[in-house]
Amino acid sequence: NMNMGMIFGMSFLKTVVMCILTAYIVMIINYRGDMMTALKIGAVLGGISAFPIGINYLFLKKPFSIWVLDGGYHACGVIITSVIMSVWR
């Protein structure tokens, strides 16, 4: 029974934590700072974030198309974050 303000606040906080963790991994791995490495890092981290969602959706018996949308959304977000963090350095 959370209100919408709490939902958006928690979503924002979790997104900030995801960005910090992505920046940390980019800092460790992406020593060259090129775009291709950033895309690869983002794709790996995006897959790591998308597949647990797929596992949950299997047990919830949600359709595959919903997982593609939700998992793809998070994977794209992580890819974009890793590219921004790599270029920003």
LOFI-448118 format. One line per 10 residues: number of its first residue (from 0); their letters; for each residue x negated, y, z negated of C-alpha. Coordinates in steps of 0.2 Angstrom, whole numbers, m for minus. Each point is the difference from the previous one (the first is absolute). Layout:
BEGIN
NUM	a	X Y Z ~ ...
//
This chain:
BEGIN
0	nmnmgmifgm	0 0 0 ~ m13 13 5 ~ 5 16 8 ~ m6 6 16 ~ m12 13 m7 ~ m9 m15 m10 ~ 0 m11 16 ~ m8 14 11 ~ m12 4 m14 ~ m6 m18 m2
10	sflktvvmci	m1 m2 18 ~ m11 16 1 ~ m11 m6 m14 ~ m2 m17 8 ~ m5 8 17 ~ m13 11 m9 ~ m7 m16 m8 ~ 0 m9 17 ~ m9 15 8 ~ m13 0 m14
20	ltayivmiin	m4 m18 1 ~ m1 1 19 ~ m12 15 m1 ~ m11 m11 m12 ~ 0 m14 12 ~ m4 11 15 ~ m14 8 m10 ~ m8 m17 m4 ~ 2 m8 17 ~ 1 14 13
30	yrgdmmtalk	m18 7 m1 ~ 0 6 18 ~ 17 9 0 ~ 5 m5 17 ~ 18 m1 6 ~ m1 m19 5 ~ m7 m5 m17 ~ 14 10 m8 ~ 13 m9 10 ~ m7 m17 m4
40	igavlggisa	0 4 m19 ~ 18 7 1 ~ 6 m16 10 ~ m8 m11 m13 ~ 7 10 m15 ~ 17 1 9 ~ 1 m18 3 ~ m4 m3 m19 ~ 14 12 m4 ~ 13 m7 12
50	fpiginylfl	m2 m19 m2 ~ 5 0 m19 ~ 16 9 5 ~ 3 m14 13 ~ m2 m13 m14 ~ 13 9 m11 ~ 12 2 15 ~ m1 m19 3 ~ 6 m4 m18 ~ 13 14 2
60	kkpfsiwvld	5 m8 17 ~ m1 17 9 ~ m1 0 19 ~ m17 0 8 ~ 4 16 9 ~ 2 9 m17 ~ m17 m6 m5 ~ m8 6 17 ~ 8 18 m4 ~ m5 1 m18
70	ggyhacgvii	m17 m9 1 ~ m4 10 16 ~ 5 16 m9 ~ m13 m3 m14 ~ m13 m7 12 ~ 1 16 11 ~ m1 11 m16 ~ m16 m9 m6 ~ m7 1 18 ~ 3 19 1
80	tsvimsvwr	m7 2 m18 ~ m16 m9 4 ~ m2 10 16 ~ 3 17 m9 ~ m12 m5 m14 ~ m14 m5 12 ~ 2 15 11 ~ 1 12 m16 ~ m17 m6 m6
//
